[in-house]
Amino acid sequence: MNMLPHFDELANALEDDDDDVVEVNERGKRPLGRGSQVSSTHSTASKPKKPKQKGPMDVFFTPNPDVAVQNRKTQGKQTRIDENDPYRKELRERACQRFARWIYDARLPSTAINYDSFGPMIEAIGQYGPGMKPPTYHELRVPLLKKEIVHTNNLMKDHREEWARNGCSIMVDGWTDKKGRTLLNFLVNCSKGTMFVESIDASRYSKDTEKMFQLIDKFVEHIGEVNVVQILTDSAAANALARKFLEAKYQNLYRTPCAAHCLDLKLEDIFKIPTLKRTFERAIAVHGFIYNRPALLNMMRHFTQLKELIKPAKTQFATACLTLSRIHQQ
């Protein structure tokens, strides 16, 4: 007669070593003998163990990834018992190779790993363990992006409090993108640092003084009139006149031109001197003569240790000055 296993026998079987495997047939008969258990161990020893299940308590007791990475940096490198374990080294090498393959496939710059957010990301993935489902395309574009906006606004609370406490400066940075659009970046600077607020396409009215005045005036009201100490823009005619209008409307504001733009205008005036203008034109002719002849270009790079004659800069006339300096050095 078939008999179910006794409760005490099952308890004793569970207390045995993990390598001992107890087989039960389909009819629910008593477990096999000790010899059968040993023989079945060899057949099932190669089966991987199930991953550790995580529950609600892991959410509360798992350390914050940012704090964990920061503690690791402050405490220095600690020696682990299994640090020299070949198995762990193989797993790390495999994970790093997969990560590098993704970086190369996505054509991301290798300097991305220098971001402060990289370490906490790796720590959070490791805390989850194997079997993590990666974020989807929709999650990155909608819910995760909204959460990151909320997180960024929370980080900037200290900046906003500093604006009201000690004042701030509004910086209007104009630049042209690859499509030829004139974009204006609005930034706020205080003792806590510089905060980017918004970017506006001003291609239609970048040369209109009244429009620029209305645009900057609206931004001053958004930040708070009592919080703004000065406004910094480039020295373009429309921006310079708009700063005067703002200074007339707000008695507590100071208008400050951009130092980098002023230096670029000075370099422009310097290159209007006939001697320097003629020298720069000759440098352009030499550059064109060399770069239009592959054999001569290869010879030049051989003697200059692969250095180019042109040294790009953020402004046109700074590039001209640096290029002349490099030609003189070579």
C-alpha positions in Angstrom: 0.0 0.0 0.0 1.4 3.4 -0.9 2.1 5.5 2.1 2.8 9.3 2.3 6.2 10.3 3.8 6.1 11.0 7.5 6.5 14.6 8.5 9.6 13.9 10.7 11.3 12.2 7.8 10.7 15.2 5.6 12.2 17.5 8.2 15.3 15.4 8.6 15.7 15.3 4.8 15.6 19.1 4.6 18.3 19.5 7.2 20.7 17.4 5.2 23.6 18.9 3.2 22.5 21.1 0.2 24.3 18.7 -2.1 22.0 15.8 -1.2 19.1 15.6 -3.6 15.9 13.8 -2.6 14.0 12.3 -5.5 10.2 11.6 -5.2 8.5 9.6 -7.9 5.3 10.8 -9.6 3.0 8.7 -7.3 4.3 10.5 -4.2 6.0 7.4 -2.7 8.5 7.5 0.1 11.9 9.1 -0.8 14.6 6.9 -2.2 17.3 5.5 0.0 20.6 7.1 0.8 22.5 5.4 -2.0 20.0 6.6 -4.5 20.3 10.1 -3.1 24.1 10.1 -3.6 23.7 8.8 -7.2 21.2 11.4 -8.1 23.5 14.1 -6.7 25.9 13.6 -9.6 23.2 14.0 -12.2 21.8 17.2 -10.7 24.9 18.9 -9.4 25.4 20.8 -12.6 22.0 22.5 -12.4 22.3 26.2 -11.5 20.8 27.3 -8.2 17.7 29.6 -8.3 18.5 33.3 -7.8 17.7 34.7 -4.4 14.2 36.1 -4.2 13.9 39.7 -3.2 10.9 41.0 -1.2 9.6 44.3 0.1 12.1 44.4 3.0 15.0 44.6 0.5 13.6 48.0 -0.7 14.0 49.4 2.7 17.3 47.9 3.7 19.2 48.2 0.4 21.6 51.1 0.7 21.2 54.1 -1.5 23.5 53.7 -4.5 24.7 57.3 -4.3 25.6 56.9 -0.6 27.2 53.5 -1.2 29.5 54.9 -4.0 30.4 58.0 -1.9 31.3 55.8 1.1 33.4 53.6 -1.0 35.3 56.7 -2.3 35.8 58.2 1.2 36.8 55.0 3.0 39.2 54.0 0.3 39.6 50.5 -1.3 38.9 47.7 1.1 40.2 44.2 0.7 37.5 41.6 0.1 37.8 38.0 1.1 36.8 36.9 -2.4 38.6 39.7 -4.2 41.1 37.3 -5.9 38.4 34.7 -6.7 38.9 33.7 -10.3 35.2 33.1 -10.7 34.3 36.7 -9.7 37.1 38.1 -11.9 35.6 36.2 -14.8 32.1 37.5 -14.1 33.4 41.1 -13.9 35.4 40.8 -17.1 32.4 39.4 -18.9 30.1 42.2 -17.6 32.7 44.9 -18.5 33.1 43.4 -22.0 29.3 43.5 -22.5 29.1 47.0 -21.3 32.0 48.1 -23.6 30.3 46.4 -26.5 27.1 48.4 -25.8 29.1 51.7 -25.6 30.8 51.0 -29.0 27.5 49.9 -30.6 25.7 53.0 -29.4 28.7 55.2 -30.4 28.8 56.8 -27.0 31.9 58.7 -26.0 34.1 56.7 -23.6 34.3 59.8 -21.3 30.6 59.1 -20.3 31.9 56.8 -17.5 33.4 59.9 -15.9 30.0 61.3 -15.0 29.1 61.2 -11.3 25.9 59.3 -12.1 27.7 56.4 -13.7 28.9 54.8 -10.4 25.4 54.8 -8.7 23.9 53.3 -11.9 26.2 50.3 -11.8 25.6 50.0 -8.0 21.8 50.0 -8.5 22.0 47.3 -11.2 24.2 45.2 -8.9 21.8 45.5 -6.0 18.9 44.2 -8.2 20.9 41.1 -9.2 20.5 38.8 -12.2 17.3 38.9 -14.3 16.8 42.7 -14.4 14.4 43.8 -17.1 16.0 46.8 -18.9 14.0 50.1 -19.4 11.9 50.2 -22.5 11.9 52.9 -25.1 8.6 54.3 -23.8 9.8 54.4 -20.2 12.9 56.4 -21.1 10.9 59.0 -23.1 7.9 59.4 -20.8 7.7 58.2 -17.2 11.4 58.1 -16.4 12.0 61.5 -18.0 9.2 63.1 -15.9 10.7 61.6 -12.7 14.1 63.0 -13.7 12.6 66.5 -14.2 11.1 66.3 -10.7 14.4 65.2 -9.3 16.3 68.0 -11.1 13.9 70.6 -9.7 14.4 69.2 -6.2 18.2 69.6 -6.7 17.7 73.2 -7.6 15.8 74.2 -4.5 19.0 75.3 -2.8 19.8 77.5 -5.8 16.4 79.2 -5.7 16.7 79.8 -2.0 20.1 81.3 -2.6 18.6 83.7 -5.2 16.3 85.1 -2.6 19.0 85.3 0.0 22.0 86.9 -1.8 20.7 87.6 -5.3 21.7 86.2 -8.7 22.9 87.1 -12.2 21.1 86.3 -15.4 23.3 85.2 -18.3 22.0 85.2 -21.9 24.2 83.1 -24.1 23.5 83.3 -27.8 24.9 80.8 -30.3 24.1 79.3 -33.7 23.5 75.6 -34.3 24.3 73.5 -37.3 20.9 74.4 -38.9 21.7 78.1 -38.8 19.2 78.8 -36.0 20.0 81.5 -33.4 19.4 80.0 -30.0 19.4 81.9 -26.7 20.3 80.0 -23.5 19.1 81.5 -20.3 21.2 80.7 -17.2 21.1 81.9 -13.6 24.4 82.2 -11.7 24.7 82.5 -7.9 27.1 81.4 -5.2 25.8 77.8 -5.5 26.8 77.6 -9.2 25.2 78.1 -12.6 21.7 76.8 -13.4 20.4 76.3 -16.9 16.7 77.4 -17.1 15.6 77.3 -20.7 16.6 77.7 -24.3 14.6 79.8 -26.9 14.8 79.9 -30.7 15.3 83.6 -31.4 16.1 83.4 -35.2 13.3 85.7 -36.1 14.0 88.5 -33.7 17.6 88.2 -32.5 18.4 91.6 -34.2 15.2 93.3 -32.9 15.9 95.4 -29.8 12.3 95.6 -28.7 11.8 91.9 -29.0 15.0 91.1 -27.1 14.0 93.6 -24.4 10.6 91.9 -24.0 12.1 88.5 -23.9 14.7 89.3 -21.2 12.2 91.3 -19.2 9.8 88.3 -19.1 12.7 86.2 -17.9 13.5 88.7 -15.1 9.9 88.6 -13.9 10.1 84.8 -13.9 13.2 84.7 -11.7 12.0 87.6 -9.6 12.9 91.3 -9.9 14.2 91.5 -6.3 16.4 88.5 -6.8 18.3 89.7 -10.0 21.4 91.8 -9.5 22.8 92.0 -13.0 22.2 90.8 -16.5 25.1 89.6 -18.7 24.7 89.4 -22.5 27.1 89.7 -25.5 27.9 93.1 -27.0 25.6 92.9 -30.0 23.8 96.1 -30.8 20.3 94.7 -30.0 21.4 93.2 -26.7 23.3 96.3 -25.6 20.3 98.5 -26.2 18.0 96.0 -24.5 20.2 96.1 -21.5 19.9 99.9 -21.3 16.1 99.6 -21.4 16.2 97.0 -18.6 18.4 99.2 -16.5 16.0 102.1 -17.0 13.0 100.0 -15.9 14.6 98.2 -13.0 16.7 100.6 -10.8 18.4 97.7 -8.9 19.8 96.0 -12.1 23.3 96.4 -13.6 24.1 95.7 -17.2 27.4 93.8 -17.8 28.7 92.9 -21.2 30.2 89.5 -21.9 34.0 89.6 -21.3 34.7 86.8 -23.9 32.7 88.7 -26.6 34.6 91.9 -25.7 37.9 90.1 -26.2 36.8 88.7 -29.5 35.8 92.2 -30.7 39.3 93.5 -29.6 40.9 90.7 -31.6 38.8 91.6 -34.6 40.0 95.2 -34.4 43.6 94.1 -34.0 43.4 92.1 -37.2 42.2 95.2 -39.0 45.7 96.6 -38.6 47.3 96.5 -42.1 50.4 94.6 -41.0 48.6 91.9 -39.1 45.9 91.7 -41.7 48.5 91.0 -44.4 50.3 88.5 -42.2 47.0 86.6 -41.6 46.2 86.5 -45.3 49.6 85.0 -46.0 49.0 82.4 -43.3 45.8 81.4 -45.0 47.5 81.1 -48.3 50.2 78.8 -46.8 47.6 76.7 -45.1 45.7 76.3 -48.4 48.8 75.5 -50.3 49.8 72.7 -47.9 46.4 71.1 -47.3 45.6 70.9 -51.0 48.6 68.7 -51.7 48.4 65.3 -49.9 52.2 64.5 -50.3 53.1 67.9 -48.8 50.5 67.5 -46.1 51.9 64.1 -45.1 55.4 65.6 -45.0 54.2 68.4 -42.8 52.5 66.1 -40.3 55.7 64.0 -40.2 57.8 67.0 -39.0 55.1 68.5 -36.7 54.3 65.2 -34.9 50.8 65.1 -36.4 49.9 68.6 -35.2 47.6 70.6 -37.4 48.2 74.2 -38.4 44.7 75.3 -37.4 43.8 75.3 -33.8 40.0 75.7 -33.5 38.6 78.0 -30.8 35.0 79.0 -29.9 35.2 82.3 -31.7 36.4 83.2 -35.2 39.1 85.7 -34.4 40.4 83.6 -31.4 40.9 80.8 -34.0 42.9 83.2 -36.2 45.1 84.3 -33.4 45.8 80.7 -32.2 46.5 79.6 -35.8 49.1 82.3 -36.3 50.7 81.3 -33.0 50.8 77.6 -34.0 52.3 78.4 -37.5 55.0 80.5 -35.7 55.8 77.7 -33.3 56.1 75.1 -36.1 
